[in-house]
């Protein structure tokens, strides 16, 4: 079984430290940087959506995704 860790750091130095610690304890870690946040959020929202009972309009979905991406870019 695998697990996913999503973290936001204040700077690259903190991110590098966390990455080194993870690499010491995990055989093959896969690091995804800010360039791939869109994919992470899409996956996260898909998981949340699978739990929902109702349908959400695609326009609302796109608006929410764009908002999350802009917030991450700050």
C-alpha positions in Angstrom: 0.0 0.0 0.0 1.2 3.5 -0.8 0.5 6.9 0.7 0.6 10.4 -0.7 2.0 13.3 1.3 1.1 16.8 0.1 2.9 19.6 1.9 3.5 23.3 1.5 6.8 24.8 2.8 7.8 28.4 3.5 10.9 28.1 1.4 13.0 25.6 -0.7 15.4 25.0 2.1 12.6 23.5 4.3 11.3 21.5 1.3 14.8 20.1 0.7 15.1 19.0 4.3 11.8 17.3 4.3 12.7 15.5 1.0 16.0 14.2 2.5 14.2 12.9 5.6 11.6 11.1 3.4 14.2 9.6 1.2 15.9 8.1 4.2 12.8 6.1 5.1 11.2 5.4 1.8 12.7 3.1 -0.9 11.5 5.1 -4.0 10.0 8.5 -3.1 8.4 10.5 -6.0 8.7 14.2 -5.5 6.2 16.4 -7.3 6.9 20.2 -7.3 4.7 23.2 -7.7 4.7 22.7 -11.5 2.4 19.7 -11.0 0.0 21.2 -8.5 -2.8 21.2 -11.0 -2.6 17.4 -11.3 -2.5 17.1 -7.5 -5.6 19.2 -7.0 -7.5 17.4 -9.8 -6.7 14.1 -8.1 -7.7 15.5 -4.7 -11.0 16.8 -6.1 -11.7 13.5 -7.9 -11.4 11.7 -4.6 -13.7 14.2 -2.9 -16.1 13.9 -5.7 -16.3 10.1 -5.5 -17.7 10.6 -2.0 -20.4 13.1 -3.1 -24.0 11.9 -3.9 -24.9 14.8 -6.1 -23.6 16.0 -9.5 -21.7 19.2 -9.7 -21.8 21.3 -12.9 -18.6 21.4 -14.9 -18.4 25.2 -14.8 -18.4 25.1 -11.0 -15.7 22.5 -11.1 -13.5 24.5 -13.4 -14.0 27.7 -11.3 -13.0 25.8 -8.1 -10.0 24.3 -9.8 -8.8 27.7 -11.1 -9.2 29.2 -7.6 -7.1 26.5 -6.0 -4.4 26.8 -8.6 -4.2 30.6 -8.1 -4.1 30.2 -4.3 -1.2 27.8 -4.6 0.7 30.2 -6.8 0.8 32.9 -4.1 
